[in-house]
Amino acid sequence: MFASLLKRIGVTLNLNDNRWGRNPDRDTKAQEGKRPDGPPDLDQLWRDFNARLNRLFGSRSGGGGDGGSPRGEMKGAGVTASVVAIIILFIWLASGAFIVQEGQVGVVTTFGKLSHTARPGFNWRWPYPFQSNEIVNVSGVRNVEVGYRGQVRNKEPRESLMLTDDENIVDIQFAVQYTLKDPVSWLFNNRDPEENVKQVAETSIREVVGRSKMDFVLYEGREKVARDVHSLMQSMLDRYGAGVQINNVSMQAVQPPEQVQGAFDDAVKANQDRERAKNEGQAYANRVIPEARGKAIRLVQEAEAYRSQVVENATGNASRFTQVVTEYSKAPAITRDRMYIETMQQIFTSTSKVLVDAKSGSNLLYLPLDKLVAQTIANDTAARAAAQQQAAQQQGGQQYQQPQETMPTVDIHQNRGSREREGR
């Protein structure tokens, strides 16, 4: 029954048939869409693509009866165009999304005009050509170099050579660190903001150096020059509306030009020698002048003291003479004796004294009383020291006998002098 049915529909089953298991319609279509020894047919590919889209998006109720008709092909092409348009629209809308990192600000413009600023995070704008955005880093520290590039040895003479107030040339390399305080002003108020900051830095340093002396710039004035450049740059950039905040101005190198470096070193050494000699002279003056002033003051004080002493002595002598005259007028004989005795006492005190026994007619006996008294005092001192030492050793003291033997000589002198005065 199955075989008769196959014959009725025109299907013959033969195991020796080389088309066994194949679809004749599919093979025919494949042969039609394939050209021998050539590229594939683009029209056939387009029709296959439309057919697949129709199967995906077409209505199932149609049954696919118009799949090969021109009307079906136009319908499939419309569906394909719609899908492609939707995909392109989605991609176009998605291109308006952007992400702003922390420490950055997004600036959105509409047809080139400022629209608004975007905060850190996910943001969206209308895609090109309606709106565009630009990300500006406001937290990062930017750097501009003047007079060198990368290293100080890589000099830029056109930027580093400057004229001072005393008509000398100095070679200066410095760097400027800055941040952005207004991203809108940074983008819209200047055509090339980074170049603008560099030109402002160069202008400021030339103005400050042009008002200063060469020695001031090279030595003690480096920090002041940096501070002046910092304030001048900030004021100029604020006037320009650049939206820049200057953080630091660091002087990398300040020196004379290389062509005159040797002569300048010699001049510096000469100046140092001069300053050293000046300091040594000043130190010597600081040491000698106070000593001379002290000596002068001491001499003046000694002269004043001597004058006071002389005046007082003269005054005392005059007063004493006046008193003596008064007493002499009262008792002339007694006053003469007393004056004679005082005069002789003064003379004998300052001279060597010898006693001579002229009445006995025997040999002369010389007694140097002053030397005896001095020897007596020396012996007395030695005896006391020996006595103290012997007392410590618990021994008897016999060293006091010699002073006792010399004491009567002094008494004899005193008695003899008194007798001579009485006889006179």
Summary of the structure (lengths in Angstrom):
residues: 424
radius of gyration: 65.1
end to end distance: 208.9
largest distance: 212.7
contacts: 1003
relative contact order: 0.04
helix: 59%
strand: 15%
